Amino acid sequence: METKLVVGNLAEIESECLVVFALDHGDKQKSNAKFALKHAGAEKAAAELMSTGEVTGKLAEAIMLHRPEGLKAKRLLIVGGGKGDKFGHTELRKAAGAALRFLKPKMIKSCAFALPDLSSGAEDAVRAIVEGSFIANFDPDTYRSDRKDLQMKDVTVAAPEGSDKNKLQQSLEQGRIIGESQNFTRELVNEPSNHLTPTMFADRTRKMCESVGLKCEIYGPDKIKEMKMGAFWSVAQGSDEEPRLIVMKYEPQDAPEKPVVGLIGKGITFDTGGISIKPADGMEKMKYDMAGGAAMVGAMRAIGLLKPKVKVISIVCATENMPSGKAQKPGDVQIAMSGKSIEIINTDAEGRLVLADGLHYARTLGCTHLIDAATLTGACVVALGGVNAGIFANDEDIYQHFTKALKRSGEKFWRLPLDAEYFDLIRSNIADIMNTGGRWGGAITAAMFLKEFVEDTPWIHLDIAGTAWNDDNKGWMAKGPSGIAVRSLVEFVKTFERNGA
C-alpha cells in the first residue's frame, strides 16, 4: 500500500473517497456528533445528514455520501471516533482502520483522510491514521483459491494549509514502518505450521534482517546442545523438525555502550502439548504459539528501519512441541543453560522452558534490560480475557519505561503480581524448580519460573496468550493474528533513547 501526504484545501482533493471523522459531543440522552476538524466545505456537504442525528460519532460507525456537493472527492465517508473528550491516537487508529474495513469490500482502492484535530498534535494524528490503515489492510485468507484482491492500494493523509509538511512526512514514514512491521508479524503468525517450521521461521527472519541491515545468527541442534541449553532442547527433542536459535542484533555505532535491551520471544511453531497432549478441540490454533517470537521479529524490523540510538539484541527460541518416542516425559529432570535443574511436571508448560534458556543467553550476551513476550498461559486468558495482555516486572524503573511506551502504542496490558510467596508453588523436591505450579495462579507461577532465570537483571514478561489471536472480526481489524506487542516493544526501546537507562 502506498501512502502519501498532501497539504492543502480538502475541497480540492481528488479522491475516490474523502474520509472525515465525527465525534460524539452529546450526552446519554441525545447524541450531538460534530466533525473532528473545522472545514466549511466538508461541513456543508454533510450538513443535511448531520442534522438528522443519523451520525452519532460512535467509534467505528461509518456512513457514506456519494457526489458530495462542493468537494472534488467522489465520495465522503464519515467515520465515528467515539466520545469527543476521549478522542486520542488510539481511537483515531481504530477509526482509520474502520474506514478501510468499510471501503475495501466495495472495491474502493484509494482514499484520503482529512487530518483531524488531536490534542497530542498533528504528528501523532498522521502516524495513527497510517498505522490504523496498514493494520486494517491485512486479511488472513492467504491460501484461499478464490481469494479476492480487496487490498487498499493508496492512502493519502490530507493536512490543512500551513502545516509543517516535513515533520508530518516523518510521522507518516514512522507510521508506515510500524504498520508494515506489525503486519509482518501477523503474516508469520498466520502461517500454518507446515508452512512455517522452525527452519522456515529462521529463514524468513534472516531475509528480513538482510533487508533492513540487521545482523542475524541462526543456530541448530548441535550449537544448542553445545551451549547446554537443556531446557530448550528438552522441548525440541520430541520433534522430527530441527529447532532453531535465532539471534538478531541491532548495534548502531552512535549508541552508548549501555543500555543493551534484550527482546526474547517464545517461538513454538506448533504446540501439541507433548506427552501431556492437549485436547483436540481448538488445537489447530496452536500454530500461533510462536506469536511472541514473531512479535520480536516484527519489532526488530521496525527498529532496524527507525534506527533509534539504543543497542538491541533479540533472541527467538523456535521449535515444535511434539509427542514421540524421543519426547521428554512428566517427571524428567532437565538442566537449563544457567545450571538450574527443572522437574518436568507437565510437558505442555514448554514455553517457559525455551524462554528460560533464551533469557539466560541474553544475559550472557550483555543485555542489561530484558523483555520477553509469549503466548504462555491459558490462566492469563482466564484472568484477563481477550482485552488486556498480562505484564509482570521485577523492577519498578523498567516497568515505568514500559508504561510510557503503552501511552504511545495504545496497546492494553494489565500488571499482575510477583509476590515471593508464589515461588512456593513451583518449589521441587527433586530439583531446583518445577515447570508448573498447578491450577491456581497459573500465569503468576509461570512468571515466577522465568524470574529465576533473569536474577537481578531488570526484566518484563508479557503474557499475550489472550490477545495474540482475534477469534472475531473487529471494526478496524480482521479476525486472526493481531500483532500484539510490536508497537509497544518499539516504543519501549525508544524510551531508552529518550531517557537513558
Buried (B, 14 or more C-beta within 10 A) or exposed (E): BEBEBBBEEBBEBEBBBBBBBBBBBBEEEEBBBBBBBEBEBBBBBBEEBBEEEEBBBBBBBBBBBEEBEEBBBBBBBBBBBBBBEEBBBBBBBBBBBBBBBBBBEEEBBBBBBBBBBBEEEBBBBBBBBBBBBBBBBBBBEEEEEEEEEBEBEBBBBBBBEEBEEEEBBBBBBBBBBBBBBBBBBBBBBBBEBEEBBBBBBBBBBBEBBEEBEBEBEBBBBEEBBEBBBBBBBBBBBBBEBBBBBBBBBBEBEEBBEBBBBBBBBBBBBBBBBBBBBBEEEEBEEBBBBBBBBBBBBBBBBBBBBBBBEBBBBBBBBBBBBBBEEEBBEBEBBBBBBBEBBBBBBBBBBBBBBBBBBBBBBBBEEEBBBBBBBBBBBBBBBEBBEBEBBBBBBBBEEBBEBBBBBBEBBBBBBEBBEBEEEBBEBBEBEEBBBBBBBEEEBBBBBBBBBBBBBBEEBBBBBBBBBBBBBBEEEBBBBBEBBBBBBBBBBBBBBBBBBEEEB
